[in-house]
Amino acid sequence: MFSSVLDTPVEFIKGVGPTRADVLKKELGLFTYQDLLSHYPFRYIDRTKYFKINQINSDSQYIQIIGRVISKKVIGEKRAKRIVAVFKDDTGLMELVWFQSLKWVDENITVGLAYVAFGKPNFFNGTFSISHPEMELYQNKPTGRGNLTLQPVYNSTEKLKKFNLDSKGLQRLIAGLLDLVIPQVVENLPQYILDKYQLPSKKMALLNIHFPKNQQDLNAAERRLKFEELFFIQLQLLNNKHLRALKFKGVNFDKVGEKVNRFYKEFLPFELTNAQKRVIKEIRLDTQRGVQMNRLVQGDVGSGKTAVALMSMLLANDNGYQACMMAPTEILARQHYASITELVTDDLVRVAILTGNSKKKERTILHKQLESGEIDILIGTHALIEDKVQFKNLGLVVIDEQHRFGVEQRAKLWRKSFIPPHILVMTATPIPRTLAMTLYGDLDVSVIDELPAGRKPIETRHLFEGQRMRMFGFMKQEIAKGRQVYVVYPLIKESEKLDLLHLEAGIEQMSYQFPRPDYQMSIVHGQMPNADKQFEMQQFIDGKSQIMVATTVIEVGVNVPNASVMVIENAERFGLSQLHQLRGRVGRGAEQSFCILMSGNKLSKEGKVRLETMVRTNNGFEISEIDLQLRGPGDITGTQQSGVLDLKLADLATDQVILQEARNTVIQILEDDMRLEKPENALLKAYIKKLERGISFDKIS
């Protein structure tokens, strides 16, 4: 039998059966009673408020109207085919339009009957209309759970609707399921937390999230369920952090020796910023505590993370340990290698590089030197995690852009030392504070929020297609000054032939404007062989070409201080975070740099916000907050692979206060009762024990 009634497969719900269950699984990922109860409404219809047709205006949002369908006809053919109904109340007429599910509309919307129509009005050809309205037969006396003051609206799909599992169908299933299981739902938060934050019980929260009697009950249910989601994420992360401190002893870097001191006094070509000094001090304190360090360093493009990483690796060397740095691409690994070997000499520290393209003979020598301790710092790609790569005494692992590596890949590096090495994670993707608290909540976080002295802010301009000649003229001016220019097109994917044609058309236009031999152009895109890519990039790095036309393969890993202009074509097709990363390829020298965002004349509201944000600010953290509000957390830093952010109700962009309350509560609990042994924390201990057994924890009983 099932460990809980909530683990029961959905096919056992009255009215579901195997066929409907299969559709629920495939379309919405609903496998159990628990899954269905966690399929929360995305909107509620206020059944107390109705509009008249003559009250609709261009500012009206979603509206609800009682009227009668007085005619219905099919218009157009094939793809243009649609059903248009005329809807009438005592103040006027409007149209209801359907472009999909025409068979359903034909069979279920009857001329002459009164309906409640719900949707967002549009104004077209002098008439207001609603496309794909939600329709319900009008009844003077609302009955049943389906007609409460606030009626839930559930996400459905066209396929589900064919099985009568539209929003109303799901509503009926959930209502029946609640009647069945509510008596068996048990509380999963301690009473003292419910009292402190005045949260309703789990039973009341579930009833009121699906069928609230009023807005107040709905608000309380939402707050309770959001708090619960965020609380248990924080409990998992912070408990893991405490366990790691108890379980994993760390190597002790108890001295700052010759390597760090000589580098600081003789080799470092610039003054460290106060932010860099602060982060180095935090790392220094971490590595003295005798427990494994797990620290995330996030800093904007060009903020000096590499210098911080190098000084941390020299600290490991000073204490008799080796260090390694793993980057997600060969280009980035070679960039780090070049940057570090420019800053140090062989008599200070021995640095080597290992990538998938390293030759067999080089590898054999490198493996021996690594095992004998001759190599102090190893920089590389995924090649570092190969079993053949063995260190004499690895003390520090630096991981660049950690979200590009899987958990198992990172763990393989940690296992290369008897005592787990200290972990320093770096990212150039500014992460919103709320996202950092959830995605990296088990790490200590350092922020480098200051740019090196002498760096001038990049000037960003937005130009439309009609201003292209002005853009070409500006490029020629900068090239005449001896500068170099990037021109970036959207990412090429194998299936997107259109993008490749677009890139080729762009290259043809560029070749006409910048003819040889007056100008040299490098071309780089993801479908080129690696060797060709490296050659073209090297031509640009060496200054042999003035223009690099590329896709986003240059988003990271190309450092050319002489490049002063970044032109981003079809800028409206890029996310904010990616635009900011691309812009960071320039502004790396002392000269004034520019970013030009080229776009079509028609921009979506979101596209307009993105481009206006880029023009207005260079602050990566401000940009990341806006990006989070626009896109949500899922893809900003590749977090979809983490599993941590599978939030059903909480929103990291808008629920920052609840997240902070949840995190602070967990911190206080673990400080007071680290092993959760007090009777009042029995529910939390049970949660952790289930976690350790690998049981899923979005359970509500």
N, C-alpha and C positions, 0 to 999 in steps of 0.2 A: 504493500500500500504506500501511499504518498506520505512524506514526513509531515505535511501540513495540508489542510484542505486547500490552501492557496496554491499548492503545487499541482493541483488537479488539472489535467489537460482541458483546454477550452471545449473540446467536442462533447464533454459531459454536461455542459450548461444546457438547460432546457431550451430547445429551439435552435440549437447549433448543429450538432451531428458532424460526421466526418467530412462531408463536402464543404460546408460553410467553414469548418475549422481549418481546412486546408487553405482556403482563400484568406482567412484572417492571419494565418501564419505567413503566407507568401507576401501579402500586400502590406501588412502593418507589423509583422514580427510579433504577433500576439500568440503565445503558446499555452499559457496557463491562466487560471483565475487571477493570479497576481498581476500578470501582464495586462489583462483587460481592465482591472481596477486602477492600474497605473496609466491607462490611456486617458489622460485628463482632457477635459474640454479646452479648446483653444479660444473660445469666445462664448458669451452668453447673450441671449436675446432678452431684452427688457420687455416683458409682456404687458407692462403697465403703460407703455408709451407708444402711441400710434401717430402717424403723420397723415395729413390730407395731401392729395396730389397738388393742390394749389399752394402748399407750403414748401414744396421742394425748390431749392435754389442751387446755384453752382457751388456753394460751400457745403452742401449737405453731405454727410458721411453715410454710414450705414443707416437705413431707415426701414420702418415696418409700416405697411399700408394695408388696410382692409378694402377690398374691392371685388368687382365681378369681372370674369373673363367674358367679353362680349363677342370676340371673334378670334380665330386662330388660323394661320395659313402658312404653307411652306413656300419659301422664296429662294430663288437661285438654284444652281445645279452643282453637283460634285463638291469640290472643296468650299465653294461659296454658298452651299446649301444651308439654310437656317429656318427656324420656326419663329414667327413673330405673332405675338398675341396682343390684342388691345385690351387694356385693363382700365376699368372705370369705377370712380367713386362719385359721391354727390357734389364734388367740386371740379371734376375734369377728367381728362383721359391721359394715359401714358402707354408706352410699349414695354412688353416683356420679350426678351430675345434669347434664344438658345442656339448655339452653334454645335453643341455636342449632345449626346444622349437623346437624339431626336425621336427614336422609337419610344423611349420611356415617356417623353413629353407628350407624344401623340396619344399614348394609351392612358396616361394618368391625369393630364390637365384637360378638364372638360368645360366646353363653352356653356355659359349660363350659370355656373356655380360660383359661390363666393369663396375667396381665398384670402389668407394672410400672405402677402409677398414681402420678402426680406432681401435686401441687397444694397449695393452702392449705386446711386443714380449717375447716369451720364447724360450730357446734353448734346444732341446731334440732330441736325436738320430742323431746328426749331422745336424739337420735342424731347422731353425727358424719357429715358428708358433705363431698365435694369437688365444687365446681361446675366444669364444663369441665376435667376433669383431662387432663393429657397422658398418653396411653396407648401402651404399647409391649409387644408380645408378649414374654413372659418366655422367655429362653434361658439355660440353665445355663452355656453357654460363650460369653461375649461375643466377637463377631467384628467385624472391620472398624473403621474409624475411628469409626463411630457409637456404639461402646460402650466408650469409654475411661474412665479413672478420673474425669476431669472432662469430661462431655459438653456441648458447646455448645448453647445454645438461642437461636434467631434469631427476630427479629420477622417475622411473616408477617401475612396478612390472610385474611378469609373467601374472597375471590375467588381468591387464590393457592392456597388449600387445595383448591379444585375442580380445579386442575391438578396436584395432588400436589406442590405447592410449599409445604408446611407447613415447620416447623422442620427436620424430618428430610429433606425433599426438598432444601431449601437446603443443608443439611449435606453431602449427597451431591454436589451441584454444586460446592461450594467445595472439597471434598476432591479431586475430579477436577481442578479448575482448579489447585490448588496443585501437584499432581504435574506438571502441564504447564508452569507458568510459573516455579516456584521457581528452577530453574537460571538463568533469565534476569533475576532480580531483582538489581539492583545497589545498592550502598550510597549513601546520599545525605547522610550526616553524616560529617565528617572523623574520622579515626581518633583524633586527640587528644581529641576530645569524648567518643567512646565510652570511651576509657581513663579520662578524668577522672571520669566519672559511672558507670563500670562498666556500660555499657549493652550489651545483646546486639546482634548484627548485625541488619540489616533482615530477612534471610532467616529467622533464628531467631525474631525477634519475630512475623513473620507466621504461621509454623508454630504457635507456641505461643499466639498469641491465639485461634486457631481450634481447635487440638487439643492443649491442654497435657497433659503427662504427670503433672504435679503442681502444687500451688498455688504453689510457689516459681518454677517456670518461667512460670506465668501472671502472677504479680506482676511479674517482670522484663520480660515482653513488654508488659504494660500501661504500665509506667513508661517504657519506651523509646518507645512510640508516642505517649504523651501528651507527653513531652518534645519529640519531633519536631514534633508539631502546633503546640505553643506556641512552640517555637524559630523555626519558619519564619514564623509571624505576627509575632513580634518583629523578626526580621531584615527583613521587608518594611517594617514601620512605621519602625524606627529608621534603615534605609538611606534611606527616603524623607525622613526628617527631615534627615539629613546632606546629601543631594542638594539639598534645598531651601535649606539654609544656603549651599551652594556656588553654586547657580544663581540664587536670588532675593536680590538686594541689597535692603535695606530703607531707607526714608527715615530720616534721623537726627534724633531729637528730643533735641538736645544742650543745651537750656536749659529751666529752669523759670521762666516769665515772669509777667507781670502777672495774667493770667487765673487761673492756678492759685493764685498767692499771695493775690490779692484774695478769691477764692472761699473759700479756707481761713480767712482772717482775718476777713472781713466777712459772708460769706453762709452758711457752713456752720452750721446751727442746733444741731448736737450734736457731741460729741467723738467722733472716730474711734476704733474699737476697735483694739487692738494687731494683731488679725488683718487688719483693713482696711489699716492702715499697712504691714504686712509685704507684702501683695499689691500695693499701689501701688508699693512700692519695687522689687518683682520686675518689674513692668511698666516702670518707669522704666529699670531696667538693661537690659531686653530691647530697648527702643527706642533705645538709644544704641550698639548693637553694629554697626550698619550692615548687618544682615541682617533679613529679614522675621520679625517676631514671630508665633508661633502659640501662644497660651496659652489654656488652659481655666481659668476661674474657677468653682469649684463652691462653693456655700454654701447652707446651709439657708434655708428660707423666713424672710424678715425679718432676714437676717444683714447686709444693707447692700450688696448687689452693685451696686445702681443708683448709689450714691454713688461706688463705686470706678470704675464705667464712666464717670460724668460727669467725674471728675477726670482720667481717662485721655484723654477727648475734649478737655478743656480743655488738657491737655499738648500734644496735636496742634495745637490752635488757637494756642497760644503759639509754636509753631515754624513757623507760617505754613501749616498744613494744615487741611483740612476733615475732619470725622468724621461717620460715620453709624451709626445703630443700627437693626437689622432685627429685628422681632418676628413670631411666627408668626400672630397674629390682630390684627384691628383693635382689639379691646377692650384687648389687652395693649399695643399700640403707643400708644394714646391714654392709657393708664395711665402709661406711661413719659414721654410728652410732658407730662402734667399734673404728674408728680412733679418733672421737671427744670425746667419753667418756674416751679414754685413756689420752687425753690432759687436761680434766677438771674434777673437783669434784662437788658433789651435792651442796656443800655449796657455790660454785661460780655460777653455773647455772644448771637448771633442764632440762635434755634432755630426750626425749621419742622417740619411733619408732612406726610407724603404717604401716603395709603392708596387703596385701590380706589374708595372713595366720595368722594375729593376731586373738587370740581367742575372742569370744563374751564378756566374762567377762572382759578381758583386755581392750577391746574397750570401754565398758560402763564406766569404771573408767577413761580411758584416755579422753573421750569426756567431762566428768564433769570437769576434771582438766584443760583441754584446755579452756573451757568456763569461768572458774573462774580465769584464769591467772596463775595457779600454774605451768604450763609447759612453760618454756621460749623458748625452741627450739624443734620443731617437725621435725623428719626426716622420710621420707617414700617414697612410690611408688605412683601409680595412686590412691591408696586408699585415699590420702589426698584431692582429689577433690570431694569426696562423699558429698552429701548435709548434711549428719549428722555431718560432721566434721566442727565445728564452733569455731572460735577463739574469745578471749575477745577483743584483739586489735592487729591484724596482721600488722606489719610494714615493713617486708622484706621477699621477696620470692627468694630463690636461686633455679635455675633450672639447673640440671646437664645434659649435652648432650641433649640440647633443641630440636635438629632435630628429636629426637625419639618421641616427643610428638606432637599431633595435636594442631592447633590454638585454637580450642574450649576447649581442656583440660587445656591449659595454662590460658585461659581467666576465667575459673571457679575459679581458685585460686585467681585471681585478684579481683573477686567479693566478696571475703570473708571478705572484710573490707569496711567501709563506704567511707574512703579516700583510693584510690588505693595504695597498698603497693609498695615500691621500688622493682624493678626487677633486679636481678643479674643472668645472664646466664653464665654458665661455659661450656667449651668444651675442651677435651683433644685431639681432632682431629685438628691438625694445619691446618688453613684455608689459602689458598693463598690470598694475599692482594686484588686482583681483585674480588675474590669470596666473601670475607668479605664485600666489598663495595656494592655488589649487593644483596647478601642473607641477610646480616645484616646491610644494609645501613642506616636504621632508628635507629640503636643503636649506642651508643658510644662504642668504642672498646679499651680494654686494653690488652696488651700482656705481659705475664711473659716469658721473653726470656733468663732466667738464671737458671741454676740448683743449688740446695743447695750445699754448700761447702762439700768436702769430697766424693762426688759421682764420681766414676770412669767411663769414657765412656765405653759403652759395646763394646766388640770386636765381630765383625760379620765375619763369614766365610761361603763360599759357597762350598759345597761338592756335588759330583755327586754320583749316585747310586753305582758305583764301589768302592767308598771310605767309604761304610757303616760300615765296621769293625773298621775303624779308628775312626768313630763317636762313636760307642759303647765303644771303649777303653777309649775315652775321658770322656764319661759319667761316667764310672766306677772310673776313677781318681778323678773326682769332688765329687762323692758320698763318696769315701774313705776319703775325706777331711771333710766329715760331711755336704756337700751341698745337695741341692735337684734340680730336673730336671723336666722341662715341655717337653712333646712331643705332638705336635699339628698336627692334620690331618685336611684336608678341611671339611667344614661344611656338616653335614648330613642333607639331606632333605628327607621327606617321600618318594618322588618319586625316589630318587637316591639310589636304593638298592646297586649299585656298590660301592658307598662311604662307606656304612656300612660294606660290605664285605672287603673293603680295610682296614678299621679301625680294623676289627676283625683279618685280616691277620697280620696287624701290631702288634696287642696285642699278637698274638700267637708267633710272632718272638721275641718280647720284653720279653715274659715270658720264652722263651728258653735262652735268653742271660742274663736275670736277674731273676734267679729262687728263689722261696721261700725256706727256710725262710731267706736266706741272704738278699733278697731285698723285699720290700713291694711296691705294685703298686696301685694307685687310678685310676679309669677309670670313665670319665665323658663325656656324650654326650647329645645332645638336646632331644633325644627320651626317656631318663630316667625319671621316676617320680621325682618331685621336691625334695621329702624327701630323695631319694637315692642320688640325686645330692649333696644336702647339706651335707649329711653324708660323701660322698667321698671327697668333698672339705675340710671339717673340718679335716678329717684324715691327709690330706696334710698340711693344715695350722698348725695343732698341731705337725707336724714333725713325725707322726706315719707311714707315707709312704714317700719313697724317690723319687718316680717317679709319675708324674701325666700324664696319657695318655688321651688326650681330643680332642674335636673338638673346634671350636672357641667360645664356650660358656664362655671360660675363657679370652676372649679378654679384657673385663673390669671386675673389681670388685674383683679380687683375689690379695691380697697383702701379699706376703710371702718374707720378706727380705732375708731369708736363701736360697731361690732358686737362683742359679747362672747360670743355663744353660737353654736356650730355643731352642729346636730343632723343626724346622717347616718342616714337610714332604710335598712333592709336592709343594714346595714354589712357583714354577712358576704359580700355580693356584690361588694365592692370589694377590689382588691389593696392590700397594705400601703403601697406608694408613693403610690397615689392617696388613700388615707385620710390619709396624712401631709400631702399637698399641700392637701387640703380643710381639714384642721385649721389649716393655716397662714393661712387667710383671716381667722381671729380672732387675738387676742393682739397686735394691731398698735398698740394704744394703751397707756396707763399703767394701765388698770383690769384687775382679774383677769378672765381669760377662761376659757371652758369648752367642751369638746367632748363631746357625748353620742352614743354609738354605740348605736343601736336595732337589735335583731336578733330573729329568731324564737327559739323555745326549742330547736329542734333545730339544732345546729351540727356541722359536720364537724370532724375533728381539726385540719385546717389552718385552718379558720375560727376555731376557738377560739384557736389560737396567734396568729393575726393580731390579734384583738381584745385578747387579754391583753397582747401586745406594745405596742399603742397605749396601753393604760391605764398600763403600767409605765414607758414612757420617751418623752421628747420629742426624743431624739437621732436626727436624720435619718440619720446614717451607720450607727448601730447598727441602725436599722430597715431600711436598705437591705441590710445584710449578711444579716439574717434573711429578707428578701424574696428575695434571690438564692438562699438555701438552699431556700426553699419553691417558687419558681417557675422557677428557672434564669434565665440571662441574657437569653433571647430577647426578652422584651417589657418589661423594666424601664424601658428608655429608648428603646424603638422600635428596638432594634438589629437587628431582623430585616431592615431595609432595607440594613444596612451590608455584609453578605456576609462581614465579617471573622470573625464568630463561628459559622461553620459547622463547629463542632467535632464530630468523630465519636466521640471517646473521652474527651478531657479534659473536666473539669468545673471551672468557675471557682470554684464554691462549696467544693470539697474539695481541689483540686489547687493551692492557693496556693503551696506550697513549690516544686513543679516549675515553676510559672510564673516565680517569682522567680529560680530557677536558670537558666532559659532566657533570661530578660531580661538577667541579669547577664553571662551568657556572650556574648550578642550585643554588649552594651556593650563588654566587654573586647576582643572581636575587632575591632570597628570603631575603637576607640581605637588599637589596635596596627597595624591594616591597613585604613584607611578605604576604599580602593579594591579591597580583596580581591585583591591582586596576588601574595601569597605562594603558593608551590606547595601548601602544606597547606590553603589555602582555595579551591582550584580548584573543588571541588564547589559551594561557596557562590556563587562568581562565576557559575558556569553557571546556578544557580537564578535569580540576579538578571537575567542576560541573557535567560532565558526569560520572566521576568516582564515585562521591557521590551518583548518581542515579543507580549505579551498571551496567553501560553500559561498554561493552568490549572496550579496548583502543588500539587494534592493528589496528584500522580503519585508512584508509589513506585519508578520506575526512571528 
